[in-house]
């Protein structure tokens, strides 16, 4: 019945958008995931035939894995067997990329933030945010022993990019990044001295 379908889709969309933000996958890659592509034991997601016809493995964080396990158990109870991790109105088909974009837009417009923002975000913005937050986290982590250049190679592969230049394109110097750069900067003051009034 329609109320069951509404309840089910109300569970699908939150985890779909969490997937985009927590893994950096593209919405087209996410909606095409089969159940067998998401290994909830190892916490890995296998993307087949991504952009550029490339396959790759993406790792889930512990909290996303836990949330996904609860989601999968709910779906098993509600609709039983389905080949798709994000089933659509008919459980034998998956949610379409277009439907995901339409729902994201509707949810965004229902927020208070939408009344203040100049531009309307898209699901792809969650991929951008994933990259920005990941790099900012590395920059802020005083215990991080590895060079960001090395970590970028892992991030690049995770996103399905050929070069780190493609990955850096996603990184924008947002307000949070400026704060981190100021805290970590040890040479800026010597290279560019602060102007003093006479």
C-alpha positions in Angstrom: 0.0 0.0 0.0 1.0 3.6 -0.5 1.7 4.2 3.3 4.2 1.3 3.3 5.9 2.7 0.2 6.1 6.1 1.8 7.6 4.6 5.0 10.1 2.7 3.0 11.3 5.6 0.8 11.5 7.7 4.0 14.2 5.2 5.1 16.0 5.1 1.7 16.7 8.8 1.1 18.5 9.5 4.3 21.0 6.7 3.8 21.4 7.5 0.1 22.5 11.0 0.9 24.7 9.8 3.8 26.4 7.5 1.4 27.2 10.5 -0.9 28.6 12.6 2.0 30.4 9.8 3.9 32.0 8.0 1.0 32.3 10.6 -1.8 30.6 8.3 -4.4 28.6 9.9 -7.2 24.8 9.7 -7.0 24.7 7.6 -10.2 27.1 5.2 -8.6 25.1 5.0 -5.4 21.7 4.4 -6.9 23.1 1.6 -9.1 24.5 -0.4 -6.1 23.3 -3.9 -5.9 23.0 -5.5 -2.5 25.9 -7.8 -3.2 28.1 -4.7 -3.9 27.7 -3.5 -0.3 29.6 -5.8 2.0 28.3 -5.0 5.5 30.7 -7.5 7.1 33.9 -5.9 5.8 32.4 -2.4 5.4 33.4 -2.1 1.7 31.4 -0.9 -1.3 32.4 -2.1 -4.8 31.7 0.4 -7.5 31.5 -1.4 -10.9 31.7 0.6 -14.2 32.0 4.0 -12.6 32.9 7.1 -14.5 35.5 6.3 -17.2 34.3 2.6 -16.9 36.5 2.0 -13.9 35.8 -0.3 -11.0 37.0 0.5 -7.4 36.5 -0.3 -3.8 35.3 2.3 -1.3 35.5 1.9 2.5 32.7 2.8 4.9 33.2 4.5 8.2 32.1 2.5 11.3 29.1 4.7 11.9 28.0 4.5 8.2 28.4 0.7 8.3 26.3 0.5 11.5 23.6 2.7 10.0 23.6 0.6 6.8 23.2 -2.6 8.8 20.2 -1.2 10.6 18.8 0.1 7.3 19.3 -3.3 5.6 17.6 -5.2 8.4 14.6 -2.8 8.2 14.4 -3.3 4.4 14.7 -7.1 4.7 11.8 -7.1 7.2 9.7 -4.7 5.1 10.1 -6.0 1.5 12.2 -9.1 1.6 14.4 -10.0 -1.4 15.5 -7.3 -3.7 18.6 -7.1 -5.9 19.1 -3.4 -5.1 20.6 -1.6 -2.1 18.4 1.4 -2.9 15.2 -0.1 -4.3 12.7 2.3 -5.9 8.9 2.3 -5.9 9.1 -1.2 -7.4 11.5 -3.3 -5.4 12.8 -4.9 -8.6 14.2 -1.6 -9.8 16.5 0.9 -8.1 15.8 4.6 -7.4 16.8 6.6 -10.5 19.5 9.3 -10.4 16.8 11.9 -11.4 14.5 10.9 -8.6 17.4 11.2 -6.1 18.1 14.7 -7.4 14.5 15.8 -7.3 14.1 14.5 -3.7 17.3 16.2 -2.6 16.1 19.5 -4.0 12.7 19.1 -2.2 14.4 18.3 1.1 16.7 21.3 0.7 13.9 23.7 0.0 12.2 22.5 3.3 15.2 23.7 5.3 15.7 27.2 6.9 19.1 27.4 5.2 17.5 27.4 1.8 16.0 30.8 2.5 19.4 32.3 3.1 21.6 30.6 0.5 22.3 32.3 -2.8 22.9 29.0 -4.7 20.9 25.8 -4.5 23.1 22.7 -3.8 22.9 19.5 -5.7 23.7 15.9 -4.5 27.1 16.3 -6.2 27.9 19.0 -3.6 28.0 16.2 -1.0 30.9 14.7 -2.9 32.7 18.1 -2.8 32.0 18.4 0.9 33.4 15.0 1.5 36.7 16.0 -0.1 36.9 19.4 1.7 36.1 17.9 5.1 38.6 15.0 4.6 41.5 17.3 3.7 40.6 19.8 6.5 40.5 16.9 8.9 44.0 15.8 7.9 45.3 19.4 8.1 43.9 19.8 11.6 45.1 16.4 12.9 48.3 17.0 14.8 48.9 13.3 15.2 48.8 12.7 11.4 52.3 11.4 10.6 51.8 10.9 6.9 52.2 13.6 4.4 49.0 14.9 2.8 50.5 14.2 -0.6 50.5 10.5 0.3 47.0 10.6 1.8 45.8 12.3 -1.4 46.7 9.3 -3.4 44.3 7.2 -1.3 41.6 9.9 -1.6 42.1 10.1 -5.4 41.6 6.3 -5.8 38.6 6.4 -3.5 37.0 9.0 -5.7 37.8 7.2 -8.9 40.1 10.0 -10.2 43.1 9.4 -12.5 45.2 12.3 -11.0 45.5 14.2 -7.8 44.8 17.4 -9.8 41.2 16.2 -10.4 40.9 15.7 -6.6 42.3 19.1 -5.7 39.7 20.6 -8.0 37.1 19.6 -5.4 38.9 21.4 -2.6 37.8 24.9 -1.9 39.3 27.2 0.7 36.3 27.5 2.8 36.2 29.4 6.1 37.1 26.3 8.1 40.2 25.7 5.9 41.4 29.3 6.5 41.3 28.7 10.3 43.3 25.5 10.0 45.9 27.1 7.6 46.3 30.0 10.1 46.9 27.6 13.0 49.4 25.4 11.0 51.2 28.2 9.2 54.8 28.7 10.5 56.3 30.7 7.7 53.6 33.1 6.5 54.4 35.8 9.1 58.1 35.8 8.0 57.4 35.7 4.3 54.6 38.2 4.3 55.1 40.5 7.3 52.1 42.1 8.9 51.6 45.7 7.8 52.0 48.3 10.6 50.5 51.7 10.8 53.0 54.6 11.0 
